[in-house]
């Protein structure tokens, strides 16, 4: 009869080895599942971010195209402004210095103003001269009429006794000869009667 103890010991050792292997496999599976779960939890936000980045890439491409179009428009407008600036610069060169141009216009206006003042002064002087000539002619006419009246009185023999009196208020000159009054035109004044042989004429 043989001793069963070594066989049982080997069987027990083999069983323990299998149990340890099973535990290792289970631990490895649990660890793998844990890693997979953690990876899945981390993968979901990353996928969302990747999808967002992909969508934003299309939007960025559209914005890039729009930006390129706006840049081309701005470049074209800038070229137009540069052309306008060149034209303005050429115009200023043709006109010359703006300040000198304004001073020249101001001088011309001053000359024109002085010319108009001179014309107005000449008109005023001409009117004054005409007025003085008219007054002088009136005075000469009155003097002639007065001299004619005196000559008429002298022709009738009254100059030797004639005395002249002037009425400044009425502007008439009267000649008094005794009781007879004769005005500046050689006519008998009102309110007086001729005496002597002249009254029969």
Secondary structure, DSSP 8 states (H G I E B T S, - for coil): ----HHHHHHHHHHHHHHHHHHHHHHHHHHHHHHHHHHHHHHHHHHHHHHHHHHHHHHHHHHHHHHHHHHHHHHHHHHHHHHHHHHHHHHHHHHH--HHHHHHHHHHHHHHHHHHHHHHHHHHHHHHHHHHHHHHHHHHHHHHHHHHHHHHHHHHTT-TTT-EEEEETTTTEEEEEETTEEE-TTSSB-TT----SGGGG-
